[in-house]
Amino acid sequence: MSQSEVQRFAAYLAANPRIASAFENNRMSSAVKVAAERGFHFTVDDMKTFMKDRIEADGRALSDRQLDKIAAGYSIGSCMESIHCCL
């Protein structure tokens, strides 16, 4: 269920890109909070797993820098841009 919630939120962001401007410092924790305010329920770990799985499923490898940012909970914007093509 959580992964489907993240996917629904990613699709919501694709249709409403201005929402991403509400993410404080481009942090995943902020994205989860904004998502919850809009009725989406998932954790930062759910989001990390979703992003990693979607990027890898698309046949792309994550750079060490991208992996570090995802593990640290940063760079939601660039990660979400990376997965929009996979939705």
GROMACS elastic network, one bead per residue, 0.5 to 0.9 nm:
[ bonds ]
;  ai    aj funct       b0    kb
    1     4     6  0.52285   500
    1     5     6  0.62719   500
    1     6     6  0.88423   500
    1    42     6  0.86105   500
    2     6     6  0.63047   500
    2     7     6  0.86189   500
    2    40     6  0.89847   500
    2    41     6  0.68984   500
    2    42     6  0.52234   500
    2    43     6  0.77667   500
    2    46     6  0.63437   500
    2    47     6  0.85589   500
    3     6     6  0.50846   500
    3     7     6  0.61953   500
    3     8     6  0.86044   500
    3    42     6  0.76523   500
    3    46     6  0.62409   500
    3    47     6  0.74958   500
    3    49     6  0.81054   500
    3    50     6  0.61599   500
    4     8     6  0.60827   500
    4     9     6  0.85321   500
    4    50     6  0.89468   500
    5     8     6  0.50264   500
    5     9     6  0.61463   500
    5    10     6  0.85729   500
    5    40     6  0.60072   500
    5    41     6  0.63408   500
    5    42     6  0.64716   500
    6    10     6  0.60838   500
    6    11     6  0.86058   500
    6    35     6  0.88534   500
    6    40     6  0.75743   500
    6    41     6  0.79396   500
    6    42     6  0.66052   500
    6    43     6  0.88474   500
    6    46     6  0.72391   500
    6    47     6  0.61360   500
    6    50     6  0.69595   500
    6    51     6  0.89942   500
    7    10     6  0.50167   500
    7    11     6  0.62479   500
    7    12     6  0.85234   500
    7    47     6  0.89025   500
    7    50     6  0.76461   500
    7    87     6  0.73502   500
    8    11     6  0.51449   500
    8    12     6  0.61263   500
    8    13     6  0.86754   500
    8    40     6  0.79346   500
    9    13     6  0.61041   500
    9    14     6  0.85446   500
    9    35     6  0.68818   500
    9    40     6  0.66618   500
   10    13     6  0.50477   500
   10    14     6  0.62168   500
   10    15     6  0.87263   500
   10    80     6  0.68950   500
   10    83     6  0.80961   500
   10    84     6  0.71309   500
   10    87     6  0.78225   500
   11    14     6  0.50021   500
   11    15     6  0.63523   500
   11    16     6  0.85343   500
   11    84     6  0.74610   500
   11    87     6  0.68632   500
   12    15     6  0.51856   500
   12    16     6  0.59564   500
   12    17     6  0.82306   500
   12    19     6  0.89065   500
   13    17     6  0.51945   500
   13    18     6  0.78999   500
   13    19     6  0.65571   500
   13    20     6  0.69161   500
   13    80     6  0.83978   500
   13    84     6  0.89684   500
   14    17     6  0.56861   500
   14    80     6  0.86087   500
   14    81     6  0.85021   500
   14    84     6  0.67528   500
   16    19     6  0.59129   500
   16    20     6  0.80808   500
   17    20     6  0.57777   500
   17    21     6  0.77815   500
   18    21     6  0.55509   500
   18    22     6  0.77536   500
   19    22     6  0.56571   500
   19    23     6  0.77435   500
   19    34     6  0.82407   500
   20    23     6  0.54902   500
   20    26     6  0.81613   500
   20    31     6  0.76045   500
   20    34     6  0.87286   500
   20    76     6  0.87309   500
   20    77     6  0.71879   500
   21    24     6  0.78080   500
   21    26     6  0.83378   500
   22    26     6  0.86900   500
   22    30     6  0.80116   500
   22    31     6  0.79247   500
   22    34     6  0.72230   500
   23    26     6  0.53141   500
   23    27     6  0.64037   500
   23    28     6  0.78511   500
   23    29     6  0.84837   500
   23    30     6  0.51661   500
   23    31     6  0.54209   500
   23    32     6  0.89333   500
   23    33     6  0.86094   500
   23    34     6  0.71461   500
   23    76     6  0.84096   500
   23    77     6  0.87376   500
   24    27     6  0.60588   500
   24    28     6  0.88080   500
   24    29     6  0.86561   500
   24    30     6  0.57135   500
   24    31     6  0.79447   500
   25    30     6  0.80849   500
   25    74     6  0.81287   500
   25    75     6  0.84135   500
   26    29     6  0.88815   500
   26    30     6  0.74338   500
   26    31     6  0.78176   500
   26    73     6  0.89484   500
   26    74     6  0.62230   500
   26    75     6  0.54354   500
   26    76     6  0.55214   500
   26    77     6  0.62407   500
   26    78     6  0.89056   500
   27    30     6  0.53302   500
   27    31     6  0.64768   500
   27    32     6  0.88816   500
   27    72     6  0.89945   500
   27    73     6  0.59380   500
   27    75     6  0.61675   500
   27    76     6  0.59031   500
   27    77     6  0.84798   500
   28    32     6  0.61568   500
   28    33     6  0.85750   500
   28    44     6  0.61175   500
   28    47     6  0.76506   500
   28    48     6  0.83612   500
   28    70     6  0.84533   500
   28    72     6  0.89150   500
   28    73     6  0.51436   500
   28    74     6  0.59378   500
   28    75     6  0.73620   500
   28    76     6  0.55865   500
   28    77     6  0.89862   500
   29    32     6  0.51392   500
   29    33     6  0.63254   500
   29    34     6  0.87348   500
   29    43     6  0.81480   500
   29    44     6  0.60113   500
   29    73     6  0.69768   500
   29    74     6  0.85619   500
   30    33     6  0.50276   500
   30    34     6  0.61805   500
   30    35     6  0.84741   500
   31    34     6  0.50536   500
   31    35     6  0.59581   500
   31    36     6  0.85166   500
   31    44     6  0.84697   500
   31    76     6  0.75087   500
   32    36     6  0.61054   500
   32    37     6  0.86492   500
   32    40     6  0.81764   500
   32    41     6  0.77819   500
   32    42     6  0.68362   500
   32    43     6  0.64530   500
   32    44     6  0.64393   500
   32    47     6  0.81662   500
   33    36     6  0.51251   500
   33    37     6  0.63393   500
   33    38     6  0.88369   500
   34    37     6  0.51223   500
   34    38     6  0.65799   500
   34    39     6  0.89942   500
   34    40     6  0.86456   500
   35    38     6  0.51372   500
   35    39     6  0.64082   500
   35    40     6  0.50537   500
   35    41     6  0.70020   500
   35    42     6  0.82342   500
   36    39     6  0.50170   500
   36    41     6  0.55222   500
   36    42     6  0.77921   500
   37    40     6  0.74162   500
   38    41     6  0.89375   500
   42    45     6  0.82015   500
   42    46     6  0.60299   500
   42    47     6  0.72502   500
   43    46     6  0.50272   500
   43    47     6  0.63987   500
   43    48     6  0.87189   500
   44    47     6  0.50340   500
   44    48     6  0.61815   500
   44    49     6  0.86480   500
   44    73     6  0.73147   500
   45    48     6  0.50134   500
   45    49     6  0.61425   500
   45    50     6  0.84784   500
   45    71     6  0.89153   500
   45    73     6  0.87502   500
   46    49     6  0.52392   500
   46    50     6  0.60893   500
   46    51     6  0.86616   500
   47    50     6  0.50434   500
   47    51     6  0.61313   500
   47    52     6  0.85599   500
   48    51     6  0.52876   500
   48    52     6  0.61614   500
   48    53     6  0.85073   500
   48    70     6  0.60832   500
   48    71     6  0.72090   500
   48    73     6  0.75930   500
   49    52     6  0.52398   500
   49    53     6  0.59595   500
   49    54     6  0.84439   500
   50    53     6  0.52160   500
   50    54     6  0.60086   500
   50    55     6  0.85437   500
   51    54     6  0.52290   500
   51    55     6  0.61141   500
   51    56     6  0.84849   500
   51    70     6  0.82240   500
   51    79     6  0.67495   500
   51    80     6  0.73929   500
   51    82     6  0.83434   500
   51    83     6  0.66952   500
   52    55     6  0.53928   500
   52    56     6  0.61277   500
   52    57     6  0.84501   500
   52    62     6  0.78794   500
   52    67     6  0.81740   500
   52    70     6  0.80937   500
   52    79     6  0.88745   500
   53    56     6  0.52266   500
   53    57     6  0.58646   500
   53    58     6  0.85433   500
   54    57     6  0.50143   500
   54    58     6  0.62299   500
   54    59     6  0.89190   500
   54    82     6  0.87151   500
   54    83     6  0.61345   500
   54    86     6  0.64981   500
   54    87     6  0.84674   500
   55    58     6  0.52332   500
   55    59     6  0.69174   500
   55    60     6  0.58318   500
   55    61     6  0.71603   500
   55    62     6  0.73395   500
   55    79     6  0.86900   500
   55    82     6  0.69114   500
   55    83     6  0.60738   500
   55    86     6  0.76711   500
   56    59     6  0.51970   500
   56    60     6  0.52583   500
   56    61     6  0.59182   500
   56    62     6  0.74103   500
   57    60     6  0.73220   500
   57    86     6  0.83060   500
   58    61     6  0.87510   500
   58    83     6  0.85082   500
   58    85     6  0.86233   500
   58    86     6  0.66698   500
   62    65     6  0.79269   500
   62    66     6  0.58478   500
   62    67     6  0.61981   500
   63    66     6  0.51252   500
   63    67     6  0.62386   500
   63    68     6  0.85524   500
   64    67     6  0.50660   500
   64    68     6  0.60654   500
   64    69     6  0.85904   500
   65    68     6  0.50677   500
   65    69     6  0.61923   500
   65    70     6  0.86355   500
   66    69     6  0.50902   500
   66    70     6  0.61400   500
   66    71     6  0.85065   500
   66    75     6  0.82687   500
   66    79     6  0.80548   500
   67    70     6  0.51366   500
   67    71     6  0.60185   500
   67    72     6  0.84861   500
   68    71     6  0.50944   500
   68    72     6  0.60736   500
   68    73     6  0.85394   500
   68    74     6  0.85274   500
   69    72     6  0.50681   500
   69    73     6  0.60679   500
   69    75     6  0.60795   500
   69    76     6  0.86946   500
   70    73     6  0.50265   500
   70    74     6  0.58132   500
   70    75     6  0.69331   500
   70    76     6  0.78577   500
   70    79     6  0.79358   500
   71    74     6  0.77104   500
   72    75     6  0.88990   500
   73    76     6  0.75897   500
   74    77     6  0.86675   500
   74    79     6  0.89684   500
   75    78     6  0.56281   500
   75    79     6  0.62106   500
   75    80     6  0.85599   500
   76    79     6  0.50932   500
   76    80     6  0.58819   500
   76    81     6  0.84636   500
   77    80     6  0.52283   500
   77    81     6  0.61955   500
   77    82     6  0.86206   500
   78    81     6  0.50767   500
   78    82     6  0.62391   500
   78    83     6  0.89154   500
   79    82     6  0.50007   500
   79    83     6  0.65273   500
   79    84     6  0.88875   500
   80    83     6  0.51974   500
   80    84     6  0.61795   500
   81    84     6  0.53914   500
   81    85     6  0.77843   500
   82    85     6  0.68514   500
   82    86     6  0.81108   500
   83    86     6  0.51653   500
   83    87     6  0.68303   500
   84    87     6  0.55167   500
